[in-house]
């Protein structure tokens, strides 16, 4: 294979292909367990969403396959369809983890792909976790390599970069050689898709599901000898050129030598777009510290980076799903004392409730070019007084024990109403000790309510 001065695809493969569970620091391994726990929690809850029902009825039932299990449901499917459905379910509530390096959701495309593969491959929980680490590491490094313009011009990184991440994770689980990895990424790159214009609709979670399924297909086809462009990222008219106008640089990848970017995964505690979290937290702080009466609020200003305008600035949401992508609505809910960590807060009725709409219409969103996209300032004017608070949702947890506790609480809240308390506890324990499981498929089995 002819190498140019910088073969980005090859360098990415060589950066992650040799990653092993034993070589990862304990904090990275602990966050990987957190990713599995959180993924299963949001997927069980998402398994009851209408979009999941549609996929099961229109794709899973007609195919009649029994290759792989579906989270939270008794039906079985082909591996590719299981990855599709589980990936879409994981992202259905927009409550899954995120990462600033890819400006998207790292686990929703990667974990469903390797879970679907693990059953037929007979993989252990340790092998599952190792593949997850490799997949998330590759998609994060790729995100850094192509830069923020990819997201800014309208691509949903969860669907695009996630396809590469899923392919890498599955290539790792299948123990493909270097050429196999390159062919898998070549196939992933030519299928990578997902547009931000689909936000606020069922198309957004479909991006995660399709990325998982296409990534799995890419690795399976590569194992069988299917060919592709093995320089798909850097080649003329390749992924970097067409999806970002970027010229990949080795210096960018070199910055991550010896690091495990999975450690920087961010987890959601509000059931809405992650870019609404900083304004929500700032508004909650104002409410808690100053006891502001919502009825007395005259004006609310939310200062965020203008990049958020094309992501989560739906002015007058009519549905719960649209409400998750409305800075005005989520800030109003926070000031009203609504629990934005509860799924029930984001229903059609709650988002359009008169008290929410009334305060929402007093919220103004303004651009602030010099602040990061994860930071926000909220200014409330009430009874002639001005109250101001700032928040930044872009900082990974420093206390992983506290994160484990918080995520477990979130997990139980999502799963116990569906599975039952005992079953939810058993699934949480299995997820947080996944590296001890003889069969990774046990995680799917435990999502089925007794």
FENHUTA-V85987 format. One line per field, one symbol per residue. phi: phi as a letter, one per 20 degrees, with the letter a starting at -180 (. if undefined). Layout:
# FENHUTA-V85987
phi->???
This chain:
# FENHUTA-V85987
phi->.fdegceffffffffcfefcgfefffffffffffffgfgffffgfffefgffgffffedffffmecfbedfmcefdbfgfffffffffffdfeldefbbffdladfegeefffffffgffemfeffffffffgfffffffffgffenffgffepeefgeefffffffffffffelfffffgffffffffedfbqdffefncfffffgfffffffffggffffgeofeafecffefgmefffedbmedgcfgffffdgmdcfgfefddecdebgffeffffffffffffedlffgfefebcdddcfgfffedccffcfdcfffffdcfffffffffenfefeefffddgfffdfgfffffgfdeddcecfedffedbcdcddblmddccbcbceedffedffffgffffffgffedgfeeoffffffffffffcffeffcffgffgfeege
